[in-house]
Amino acid sequence: MAQQTPITGKAGASGGKSGIGVEPDPRLLVTQTSPPGLAAAALRRIRGGELGPLPVIVGLIVICVVFQLMHERFLSPQNLSNLTVQVAAVGLMTTGVIMVLLLGEIDLSIGSVAGASASVLAVLAVRMGVSEWLAILAAIGTGLAIGILHGTVFAKIGVPAFVVTLAGLLGWQGVQLQLLGSDGTINISDSGAIAALTQTFFVPAFGWGIAVVVVATFLVFTLLGERRRAAAGLPAKPPVEIAVRTLALAVPVFGAVFVLNQFKGVPLAFLIFVGFVVAFDLILRKTRYGRMVFAVGGGAEAARRAGINVDAVRISVFALASMLSAMGGIILVSRSFSASLDTAAGEELMMAIAAAVIGGTSLFGGRGNAYSALLGGLVLGAITSGLYLLQMGTPVRFMITALVLLVAVTLDAVSRRTRRTHARGG
Amino acid sequence: MSTPVLELSGISKRFGAVQALDQVDLRVAPGEVVALLGDNGAGKSTLVKVIAGVNPADSGDILWEGKPVSIGRPGDAQRLGIATIYQDLALCDNLDIVANLFLGVEKSAAGILNEVEMERRALKLLDSLSVKMPSLRVPVASLSGGQRQIIAIARSLLGEPKVVMLDEPTAALGVAQTAQVLDLIERLRDRGLGVILISHNMADVRAVADRAVVLRLGRNAGDFPVEDTSYEEIVAAITGAADNPVSRRSGRASVGRTEEA
């Protein structure tokens, strides 16, 4: 929708609604503030290839409906509660992968980093008798250190990220095998801090409290933000749109709390996962650091010339990704009460990358958001859980997951092309 | 004429065996558009890099507002108030106009972006340049070439420079878009900025430039007031039309005859 807008000789005096204080270009589409106008604007964006989270939400609903029709327990509170705990570990890893994908790079080592951190955790907590909290911190620190190493080799020496993290994939798995030794498995206490990460469920009132706080915070900050925009003479969102957005947030939040409260309550692991997703979303959208990440992903040379320390951004992103992988590894240990040779050594890497792409983060860099981790993780989790209920094994699950991944990447590529032809940018 | 804001004299730069610049002079006054012309390899880009601090000169003097300065790094040039807009505009395609304008100099408090303030200032800046954009929140990839060039120029103005260097700003632009950029250059001049315009396009030069400085093979080959100079004279200086075997021979012949006489 790029109109060729001529420069007017003299600035028009009328502060029009076009956003710039000159006469609105008559060829420009002006978004009406009435509900039908907003709906029309939304439809226009979708046609232009700005699909946003729409395909994955539709996909998630379709998957849920299909599995519910095939198995009546799929949408039961118990199954959904299990699902939310299951997606937490890979979800944290996905959040890290998204940061790396936004840079236009890839991290293949996250599975091995999760495994290595998990074995550090188990060795410290069980074999060496360190307090579990300290062991958790040490495992997270391990991930951080590994990420800084990867990032430095990539950014400072210039080895492609693909190769650095491929070496990491092998090397850190070796460390994991070495640390766990001949037994191959270290069982952890089922009553300690580590186990509590996935065994804790909050009482219903707490869950409701969180839901109220989240929605209220969103509403208050949106209202304040739009008021500031209006005060500064900038186009602000009409109240109708704010109401619709708040409702679009409130329905899933309160719905999830309601369903989870039917079983044991909101699980701590899921809360940790969602908390990190929200935190990273805010970091990416609202902070200078997030802006730098997008800038480097969109054009490293442009970012460098603008005075952004590209190397530091790259190293920090790899550090964050590995740190989140380590957290994912800790959750994996917590769920299985043990660190073993299998911890994060299997499909976790592929699932984390697939979830990021399915959730809507572009493989081409510079486009995406942290919510992809939540949405993509839920899609893959729903497929896993549904097929498990239907007693279909890993072979079928892999094939179906592959299909979903392919559809997601195709959508990414097609919408990218549509954006180009609608001049919305790659 | 007022004191030049930027004055270079006797600038030389050598790359290995190549003498890229040899005793080049250039001066720019406030509110003046100087076109820097020359064929490929004439040393235009080298001179731009000297001024921008990317490739410091081997010898020569630089005066800034009458005072001698040295420009050793890009930061030096920026601190003095020299903004350079390179041909590849160095915009991030995935970011919107406001984000690109403030890239690297975001308004923020404790790391949190102040989007309202940035959008307000972006609006004011583009308004003051009489630039109209469909929306400040579209990714710059969706803009036309001319609009992108304008955003790149507008971005350089945030640092309140006194001299703006534009490297081929109208290359690859359509007719209307070129006119937009030329309008903007005139507005920069009206604001009292010194503009150095590197261009191959004689029509553009004649449209906006006050003076045309021609480089040829790393040397000054002429400094013309654009208004009273014909197109042919400038082209002759660029191509060195006067510098060919025939004219050299006739020059020698006339010298020879005078000696005989």
HADDOCK unambig.tbl for C-alpha pairs under 7 A between the chains (distance, minus, plus):
assign (segid A and resid 2 and name CA) (segid B and resid 142 and name CA) 5.80 0.50 0.50
assign (segid A and resid 2 and name CA) (segid B and resid 143 and name CA) 5.79 0.50 0.50
assign (segid A and resid 3 and name CA) (segid B and resid 134 and name CA) 6.97 0.50 0.50
assign (segid A and resid 4 and name CA) (segid B and resid 144 and name CA) 6.75 0.50 0.50
assign (segid A and resid 5 and name CA) (segid B and resid 132 and name CA) 6.40 0.50 0.50
assign (segid A and resid 5 and name CA) (segid B and resid 133 and name CA) 6.59 0.50 0.50
assign (segid A and resid 6 and name CA) (segid B and resid 180 and name CA) 6.78 0.50 0.50
assign (segid A and resid 7 and name CA) (segid B and resid 130 and name CA) 6.35 0.50 0.50
assign (segid A and resid 7 and name CA) (segid B and resid 131 and name CA) 5.39 0.50 0.50
assign (segid A and resid 7 and name CA) (segid B and resid 132 and name CA) 6.00 0.50 0.50
assign (segid A and resid 7 and name CA) (segid B and resid 180 and name CA) 6.01 0.50 0.50
assign (segid A and resid 8 and name CA) (segid B and resid 130 and name CA) 6.38 0.50 0.50
assign (segid A and resid 10 and name CA) (segid B and resid 130 and name CA) 6.60 0.50 0.50
assign (segid A and resid 11 and name CA) (segid B and resid 127 and name CA) 6.94 0.50 0.50
assign (segid A and resid 11 and name CA) (segid B and resid 130 and name CA) 5.16 0.50 0.50
assign (segid A and resid 19 and name CA) (segid B and resid 135 and name CA) 6.64 0.50 0.50
assign (segid A and resid 20 and name CA) (segid B and resid 123 and name CA) 6.13 0.50 0.50
assign (segid A and resid 20 and name CA) (segid B and resid 127 and name CA) 6.90 0.50 0.50
assign (segid A and resid 20 and name CA) (segid B and resid 132 and name CA) 6.75 0.50 0.50
assign (segid A and resid 21 and name CA) (segid B and resid 127 and name CA) 6.61 0.50 0.50
assign (segid A and resid 28 and name CA) (segid B and resid 134 and name CA) 6.90 0.50 0.50
assign (segid A and resid 229 and name CA) (segid B and resid 116 and name CA) 5.89 0.50 0.50
assign (segid A and resid 232 and name CA) (segid B and resid 120 and name CA) 6.71 0.50 0.50
assign (segid A and resid 234 and name CA) (segid B and resid 120 and name CA) 6.95 0.50 0.50
assign (segid A and resid 286 and name CA) (segid B and resid 112 and name CA) 5.74 0.50 0.50
assign (segid A and resid 286 and name CA) (segid B and resid 113 and name CA) 5.48 0.50 0.50
assign (segid A and resid 287 and name CA) (segid B and resid 111 and name CA) 5.38 0.50 0.50
assign (segid A and resid 287 and name CA) (segid B and resid 112 and name CA) 4.37 0.50 0.50
assign (segid A and resid 287 and name CA) (segid B and resid 113 and name CA) 5.10 0.50 0.50
assign (segid A and resid 288 and name CA) (segid B and resid 106 and name CA) 6.90 0.50 0.50
assign (segid A and resid 288 and name CA) (segid B and resid 111 and name CA) 5.47 0.50 0.50
assign (segid A and resid 288 and name CA) (segid B and resid 112 and name CA) 6.32 0.50 0.50
assign (segid A and resid 288 and name CA) (segid B and resid 113 and name CA) 5.91 0.50 0.50
assign (segid A and resid 295 and name CA) (segid B and resid 92 and name CA) 5.98 0.50 0.50
assign (segid A and resid 298 and name CA) (segid B and resid 92 and name CA) 5.21 0.50 0.50
assign (segid A and resid 298 and name CA) (segid B and resid 93 and name CA) 5.97 0.50 0.50
assign (segid A and resid 298 and name CA) (segid B and resid 94 and name CA) 5.36 0.50 0.50
assign (segid A and resid 299 and name CA) (segid B and resid 92 and name CA) 5.21 0.50 0.50
assign (segid A and resid 301 and name CA) (segid B and resid 90 and name CA) 6.90 0.50 0.50
assign (segid A and resid 302 and name CA) (segid B and resid 90 and name CA) 4.17 0.50 0.50
assign (segid A and resid 302 and name CA) (segid B and resid 91 and name CA) 5.62 0.50 0.50
assign (segid A and resid 302 and name CA) (segid B and resid 92 and name CA) 6.17 0.50 0.50
assign (segid A and resid 306 and name CA) (segid B and resid 103 and name CA) 6.03 0.50 0.50
assign (segid A and resid 306 and name CA) (segid B and resid 104 and name CA) 5.11 0.50 0.50
assign (segid A and resid 307 and name CA) (segid B and resid 104 and name CA) 5.57 0.50 0.50
assign (segid A and resid 308 and name CA) (segid B and resid 104 and name CA) 5.72 0.50 0.50
assign (segid A and resid 366 and name CA) (segid B and resid 94 and name CA) 6.10 0.50 0.50
assign (segid A and resid 423 and name CA) (segid B and resid 142 and name CA) 4.52 0.50 0.50
assign (segid A and resid 424 and name CA) (segid B and resid 139 and name CA) 6.78 0.50 0.50
assign (segid A and resid 424 and name CA) (segid B and resid 141 and name CA) 6.51 0.50 0.50
assign (segid A and resid 424 and name CA) (segid B and resid 142 and name CA) 4.55 0.50 0.50
assign (segid A and resid 425 and name CA) (segid B and resid 93 and name CA) 6.91 0.50 0.50
assign (segid A and resid 425 and name CA) (segid B and resid 94 and name CA) 6.89 0.50 0.50
assign (segid A and resid 425 and name CA) (segid B and resid 139 and name CA) 6.39 0.50 0.50
assign (segid A and resid 425 and name CA) (segid B and resid 141 and name CA) 4.30 0.50 0.50
assign (segid A and resid 425 and name CA) (segid B and resid 142 and name CA) 4.91 0.50 0.50
assign (segid A and resid 426 and name CA) (segid B and resid 94 and name CA) 6.86 0.50 0.50
assign (segid A and resid 426 and name CA) (segid B and resid 141 and name CA) 6.87 0.50 0.50
